[in-house]
Amino acid sequence: PGIKVRPLEGLSAIDYLATSPLAKAPSYVFGPMIKMLTEIGYEPTNLAAMPYDWRLPPCKLEERDRYFSSLMSRIEYMREVNGVPVVLMAHSMGNRVFQYFVQFVLEIEYERWCRKNGKDVEGKKEGGDGDAQRYARKRRFALEVERATDPKAKREFELPGKAWFDKYVHAYLAMGAPFLGSAKAIRTVFVGDSMGLEVFLTKDETRYMARRSASLPWLFPMHEIAYPDEIIRLSDKESETKYSPIHFTEAVERFCPVSREHYKTFYEEDFNYLKVPTVTAIPKILNAPPVRRVWLLNGINRETEVSYFVKQTETKGKLKPNLDPSADKFSGKKVCNLNPRGLLIENGTAFETSTTFQPSVKRNKSGDGTVPYCSLNYAENWRNENLHVYKIEVDGAEHREMLSHDACFKALIELLCEQEVDNRP
């Protein structure tokens, strides 16, 4: 009681996790990148950070901290001070924050448009109490988004929020973006993951945190058909060679019910994330942002987790998931219904590698060690006559290490400083 923990503010909040001389260097986040950007001329007037509380699900960021309102105001201020639209740069889960921010802006601008044009912005015509009206308003807006983004529909309606992005955002720069989530988030709630921070966290501690976190489901996989294989295969209790695919939501409900409840409450029931107004609609989180430029900067060709062979045990009446190392016998072998892509399997975890065929690009590639390639590359689907998508891939750059990788710095300078990027395929 009486203890309140909130994010720090400014660039110093995102440079390093630790300040002591011994721990600072290995705890880097954006520190090396901030140093590089200041060396080429960026300063506080045109380089800013908007840290967020990574413990919260997206809707609570606005409800508790008014985070998205503050981000919107900060972007408008940066545009006013510098006289040019901003480049919004995000790394890893920060890209999820950006995607949710897009929906927030579109909804805010839509409500302003409704008020200006005498529309029923409060949902009063639907009747009911405040919650029912709020639900009706959210659903109606979701229907408008579907109508405005359906590639098969006539462009008779343009979301009012697009004008805001045209005015204030020059480009969206996505680094290591988990557009389709990451299978690794499922393993983390099952058995834990130290996330490269073994100096600070044990695997047991991260498992405890993950199973109670309402924000980790933000990274759960979606559009799983794009993944190289079934994400979860559950072993037969009576055989070490029989596995049955099980949807990750069913597996999470079985082994980590609190995580499943968080996923349902804060993601599946959120119109700005997974909830859709019609059965044919695409979740808004997968829609292209209404910007003119999307720049992708990704590390590739690292061994990246994409699926798991799970064996369940029971202890004191509770089911426990364990990665099943007996599945390693199928590593590198194309076995129907077990390992159809011939993926590398180690200790019950299947990895895509630089030799894994990626249908989206018709080449052999893999992700950055954390995010699968299909997830990193999903934004290629957004390319159209009004949205220029430009991609730079850095061979061998790891998900977190890209924040201090010289080749990534060179690519970043190219994106920020060269004028010809718009003309490149």
N, C-alpha and C positions, 0 to 999 in steps of 0.2 A: 504493500500500500504506500502511496506517496511517491513511488518511483516512476518516472516517465522517461522513455528512451525515444529520441527522435533523430532523424538523419542530420549530419552536419551539412553546411552549406558551402557553395563555391568550389573552386578548383581544388582546394586543399582537401576536400572531402573525397575526391576520387583519385588522388595521386598514389598513395600507399596505404596499406592497411595498418602498418606499424610505424612507429616513430623512432624506436631505439636503434642505434647504429648497427647492432648485430642482426636485427630482424627486418630492418627497413627494405633492404635491397630485394630479398626474395618475396616480399609482400607487395610488390608493385601491382598497380592496376593501370591507370592512365598516366602515371608519373613520367615515364620515358617519352611518351607521346606528347605530353604537355610541354616538356623541355624542348623537344624538336620543333613544335609549332611556335614557341616563343622565339626560338633561334632564327626562324625564317620571317619573323616580323609580326606575329600575332601578339596582341596585348589585351588587357582586361576589357577594353571597350568593344572588342570584336571576338573575344574568346570567353565563353561562359559555360558553366556546368549546372545541370539541374539534377542533383542526387535525389533518389527516391528511397522510400523505406521498402527494401526488398522482402520484408517479412509479410507484407500485406498483399491480398488479392487485388486486382485492378480497381474494382468498384470502390474499395475502401480507401484507396489512395486519394480519391476525390472527396469521399464522404468525410474522412477524418482530417486530411491535410489540405484539401482544396488544391491538390498537386497539379491536376491538369489545367485548372483555371490559372494557376500561377505560371505554368509553362506557357500557356497561350499568351498571357500578358508579357512574359519575358521576351518571347519571340517578337511580339509587336514592338516592344521597346528597343530591341536590338536593331530591328528594321528602321525604326525612326532615327536612332542615333547614328547609324552607319550609312543610311541612305540607300541600302541595297538589301534584297532578300537574303535570308540566312541559309546556311547549309546545316541540316540537322544530322548529327552523327551519333550512331548508337552501336554498342557492342553487346553481343550475346543477348541476355534477357532484356537489355535496354531496347532491343528492337521490338519485343513484345509490348513494352511500354509505349513506343512510338505508334505501333499499330492500334493500340487501344486509344491513344491520344487522337488519332485520326477520326475514330468514331465519335469521340467526345466533341471535337470541333464541328463535325458534320451535324451532330444533333443540336448543339448550341445554335449554330447558324440557321438550321432548319426551324427551330423554335422562334428565332428572331424574324425569320421570313413569314412564318405563320401569323405572328402578332401584327406584323406590318400589313399583311394582306387579309386580316380579319378571320383567320382560320381558327379552328377549335384546338388550340395548342394544349389546353389542360385536359382534354379528353372528357369534358363534362357531358357531351352528348351520349357517351357510352353508359353514363350513370354509375352507380356503385360508390363505394367509399374511396378514400384517397389512394389506397393500394391498387384498387381495380382501375381507377382512372390512370394511374401511373403506368400500369401494365398496358392498358389500351394505347396510351401515348407512345410507349416504347415499341409496341407491335406495329402501330401505324407508321412510325418512322422507319422501322425495319422493312416494311412493305415498300416504302418510297425508295429506300436504298436498293432493294431488289429491282425495282422498276428502272432505276437510273443506271444500274450496273449490268443489267442483263444484256449480254452481247447480241442476243437474237431480237431484242426489242428495238423499236424505233426510238431515237434519242429526242423524245418530245419533252423530257423533263431533265434538267441538270440540277444536281444537288446544290443548294445555295452556298454550302461550305467550300465548294471548289474555288470560288472567287477569293476566299480568304487565303487558301494555299497558293494561288497564283500570285497574290500580292506579297505574301510574307515568306514563302519558302522557295529558294532557288533549287535545292536538290536534297534528297534523302540519301545519306551515305550509310549503308548497312554493312557492318563488319561481323562476321561469324554469326549471321542471323539464323535462329532456329524457326524459320517460317512454318515448318511442319513439326515443330517440337523436336524432342530428342529422346531416343529409347533409353538413354542413360538415366533420365529422370525416373523411369520405372525401376531400374536396378537400385537407384539410390533409396527409394522408399522400401524396397525389399531387403537389401543387405547393407546399405550405406555406401558412401563415397566421400573421400577426403578432399576431392576437387583440387588436387595439387597443393593443398595447404596442410600437409601432414605435420608441419611445424606447429600448427595451431589446433588442429582437429583430428581426433581419431575416427576410425570408420564407425565405431559404435555410437559415438556422439553425433555424427552426421545422420545415422539412421534414426536415432531418437528425434533429432530436429526435423528430419524430412517427413516422418510420419505424422507430425503435429503441425507441419507448415501448411498454411492456406495459400501460399504463393508458389510452391514447387509445382502443383498441378498446372500452372501456367505453361510449363514446359513439357507436359505430357504430349505424346505423339498425336497427330491428327492426319487425316487423309492417308491412312496407313497403306492403302493400295500402292502408293508410290515407293514404299520401303522395299528393300531387296528381298525381304522374307517376312514370315509371320513374326510378330514381335515377341510373343510368348508361346512356348510349347511346354506343356505340362506332362511329366513322365507318368506312365502307367505304374501303379503301385506294385504290380506283379511282374514287371518286365523292365529291363534296362535298355531295350531297343524300341520300345513303343512310346511315342509321344503324340499328344493331341493338341492342336492349336487351340488357344483360348484367347478371347479378346482381352486386351490389357485392363479394361474397366472391370470385367468379371474377376480377373486375377487380383486386382487391387482391392476389390470389395471383399474377396475371400481372405486375403492376408493382412490388409491394412485398411480396415473399414473407415477410420477417421479420414484418411486421405481421399477415399471414395466419396465420402459425404462432402468434403470441401470441394471436390471437383464438380459434383452435382450442383451444390448451392451457388458457388461463385463463378462457374464457367458454363456448365450446360444450361443453366437457367438465366444466363445473361445475354440479352439481345445484342449487346455490343461485342459478344465473343462467339459462342457456339449456338445459342438458341436461334431458331429460324422461324419466320412467320408462316411459311408454307413448306410442304414436304420437298419441293423441288429447289428451294432456295439454297444458296451457298452461304455458309457461316460468314458473317461480315469480317471476321478476323482474317479470312483468306482473300478478301477483295483487294484489288490494286489500290494504293493510296492515290488520292486525286492531285498528284504532283506531276511536274513535267519531266523530272529526271529522277531515276533511281540508280545509284552507283553501288555496286556490290564489290566488296573487298573480302576475299575468303582465302584461308589456308586450305590446301587440299592434299590428298594422297598420304594421309596418315591412317593407320589402322583405327577404325572407328566402330564402336559397338552399334549393332543394329537389331539384334535379337538374342533371346535367352532360352536355355533349356532348364526348366525349373523342376525340382523334386520337392514335394511337400512332406514335412514331418509333423508330428503332433507332440507337443510338450505341455503337460498340465492342462489338457483340454483345448489348447490353442494351436491352430495351424501355423506352421512356420515355413516360409519359402527359402529354399537353398539352391544355389546354382549347381547343376549336376555335371561334374567333371567326366562322368562316364560317357557323355555325349561327344567327348573329344575324339572318339574313335571315328567319327564321321567327318572330321576336319578335312577340308580340301576335296571331299568326295561328293559328287553329285548324286544324291540319294533322294528318290521321289518321296515327297511328304515328310522328309526329315531335314534335308539340306539341298534343296533343288538347285540352288545357285552355286553349290560347292564352296561355301564360305569358310574362312578360317575359323576354327572353334578352339578356344582355350578356356579351360576351367568352366565350361558350361556357357560361355559367352561367345556369340558369333560376331565376327568382324567383317566389314567390307574393307577391301584393300585397293591398292592402285591398279590391281588387275580385275576388279569387279566391274562388270558392264553396267553402265548407267543409261537406261532407255531415253531419258530426257535429253541427253546430248549425243547419244549413240557412240559413246567412247568409254574406255575403262578408266575409272577414277574412284576416289573415295573422299570422305569428309575430312574434318580437321582434328580428329581425335576425340571430339565431343559431339559435334553435330553431323549427322549423316549428310552425304552429298545431296540427296534428293531434297532435303530440308534447306540447305544452304542455297540451292539453285532454284528453288520454287519461284522466285520473283521473275525468272525468265518468262513465265507464263503471263506476266502482266504486260509484256511488250506490245504496244500498238501504235497507231499513227500519232496519238497524243501523248504517249509516254515513252521516253527514251530510256532504255535499260542498258547500262554499260557495266561490264564485269571484268574484274582483274582477279586472277587466281595466282596465289603464291605457293609454289610447290614445296611441300614439307613444313609449312608454317603451322604450328599447333594453335589450338583455339585461344588459349590465354597468352601464349608466348608471342602471338602476332602483335600484341600491344607493345613489344620491345624489339620487334624484328626489323632489321634494316631494310629488307626488300619491301616490307609493308609500309615503312616510312616513305620510301621512294615512291611507291604507288599512291600514297596519300597526298604527297606533294604534287604528283601528276594530276590528280583529280581536282585539287584545290587551286592550283596555280596555272594550269594550261587551259587555253581558250578553245582548243580543237576537240575537246572531249565529246561535245554534242554531235560532231560529224562522224564519230567512229561507230562501227557496227557493234 
